[in-house]
Amino acid sequence: MPGAAYPATATGAIPAQPGAMPVHPGGFGVPGAMPTMTGAIPAQQTGQLPTATGAIPVQPTAQLPTATGAIPAQSAGPAPSALAPHELVAQPWPAVPGTTHGSGAPRSRAGLVAAIAGLCALLLVLLAGLTAAGIYVAASLQSMEGTIEQAPAPGTPGGDEPQTVPGTVLDSSGAPVDGLGTPDAPAIMGENSLRWPTEDGGTLTLEIESVTWNADEDIKASDPSAPAPEAGMHYALITIRGTYEGEKYAVLGDDIDLAIETDAGVYYDDGQIRAPEPLWRMGGITDGESASGQMVIAVPEAEVGSALVSVAPWGGDYLYVAES
């Protein structure tokens, strides 16, 4: 009721209030006293209980849980271990037939046999591959040996040396002379000229006009910076004339290869000593034109008596010329 206070009790039922709404045995609308609750309601330490304008319907069969009841024990699951962490021991895996835990042994005898069989098959494949490679290499070497044995000699068609065009020795009238132009039968300087066909269908004619076997002073006069020849050597000064006939042109300084051959060896123009009238300065000549120039070659003084001049254009055979 408004303003009324309920006495605080530690245990016991809530007393029925006069004039309260009748309570049905099921909880609503029949005469009878309000049933008391079987559970104890803790007493309020301080303050007043709230008041209400009507009685609170109560289910007759509802029970309040006891405040002092024990917590039901779990019915499933093992109790936790009482061992210390360092005393715990790992449980082994379930055993599998044909295996031994921790022994490192194969899972089964069939697996071991399969592994050995696979290894043997791999070795057989490798052995077969090596054998095939050996047979291939042997066959290749045999083929190469046959090729080398059948290779043509140098200077012949298909040989190692490039093919060259033979030249012709001419007399003073321009007629061919047979049998001259070799080391054993050289052409004569001042009497014979030498002719070769060119790649463009023309001809190139060369004449060795003169050779000065000791031209040291001439070289020094034309080029004061030129070094003196080595002891026992002299500079030979060769004068050569070239005539081209054809549809293109010839460059004497580039198209001519000249050397001096003696019993001691072959000597070439190394391009280090400049001639008074160098052949390379002549440039190119066209159809019907002629030009002359000089080349310098260091020759042993003792070999001058056996010296021959050998000359050839690009792609031509060498022809030999002597002083007399």
Secondary structure, 3 states (H helix, E strand, C coil): CCCCCCCCCCCCCCCCCCCCCCCCCCCCCCCCCCCCCCCCCCCCCCCCCCCCCCCCCCCCCCCCCCCCCCCCCCCCCCCCCCCCHHHCCCCCCCCCCCCCCCCCCCCCHHHHHHHHHHHHHHHHHHHHHHHHHHHHHHHHHHHHHHHHHHCCCCCCCCCCCCCCECCEEECCCCCEECCCCCCCCCEECCCCEEEEECCCCCEEEEEEEEEECCCHHHHHHHCCCCCCCCCCEEEEEEEEEEEEECCCEEEHHHHEEEEEECCCCEEECCCCCCCCCEHHHHCEEECCCEEEEEEEEEEEHHHHHHCEEEEEECCECCEEEECC
